[in-house]
Amino acid sequence: MTFLVGTRGSALATAQAGDVARWIAEATGEPAELVLVTTHGDVSRESLASLGGTGVFATALREFLLEGNCDLVVHSMKDLPTAPAPGLSIAAVPRREDARDALCARDGLTLDELPRGARVGTGSPRRQAQLRRRRPDIEVVDVRGNVDTRLGLVTSGRLDAVILAVAGLVRLGRDEHITERFDLDDWPTAPAQGALAVEVRTSSLHDPRIRAAVAAIHDTDSALAAETERSVLARLDAGCAAPVGAHASVSADGITATAAVYALDGSEALSLTRSAERAALLAGSATDPADDPYYGTSTTPPAGTAHHLGASIAEALLDSGAAALAPLG
């Protein structure tokens, strides 16, 4: 019996879903094939911020799954709303790719080497704010389009550089265009950037075949990090288009999470870092997302969970004035 894997039709989405299909096939010995779905975010040329950001790529995939047209769907987790979707569950988070942002610039330049007045493209309000904070002398250009379209803006000379996720460039085999990778301590990225979310109908979790397939591709540490970051976003009541960055790193001993909220013009920023013991988080959190009642929700989680770590950072940022700094809620 073939596993049907729903995905957007873009090159990056099919590359990501193709990886998931291959991993499932290798783990289960059963074939897996892609089923393509067109979303509003794929056909609209408006900016992500004007489209509403969160959920613009997820809604059509979720409807397709709920209608029973596939067994599971694959999302870029950073595009997934933090609120739960009735009837659906995030059942697996595969091993995460590099979470950093990358500069792809002409002539091999880094951000600091770009001349005054250089034109740098990105459609992300968070990246735009970070750019303006780091280089207020450059021109930030709002752009849309797939990875190759954006890279083409640089090779054609229309822009001096674009900022893209390292993960997408690697998955598409375009990482030779990277001229600088930004340090996550100074440049936190979108919560869960580089992570994939495998979503299924909640009723499917009673199917041993589906349960075994998603369990085989799940990575506990990637899920802990991604959900810590997403809990920051949920507690801030911020969408994926908000100027919010978060990153959590997991080691054998613990997890350290940093979150930042930016003014849209880059003039101000609030940042906070907190840590917790990995063993404690593992003891307090379900290692399988399907068994975790706090996974992907804004419900106040108990202490000792990855969700609580992220929410506590967000609370501290709110107490410091984050809501007055950026458009949250």
Buried (B, 14 or more C-beta within 10 A) or exposed (E): EEBBBBBBEBBBBBBBBBBBBEBBBEBBEEEBEBBEBEBBBBEEEEBBBEBBBBBBBBBBBBEBBBEEEBBBBBBBBBBBBBEBBEEBBBBBBBBBBBBBBBBBBBEEBEBEEBEEEBBBBBBBBBBBBBBBBBBEEBBBBBBBBBBEEBBBBBEEEEBBBBBBBBBBBBBBEBBEBBBBBBEBEEBBBBBBBBBBBBBBBBEBBEEEEBBEBBBBBBBBBBBBBBBBBBBBBBBBBBBBBBBBBBBBBBEEEBBBBBBBBBBBEBEBBBBBBBBBEBEBBBEBBBEBBBEBEBBBBBEEBEEBBBBBBBBBBBBBBBEBEBBEBBBBE
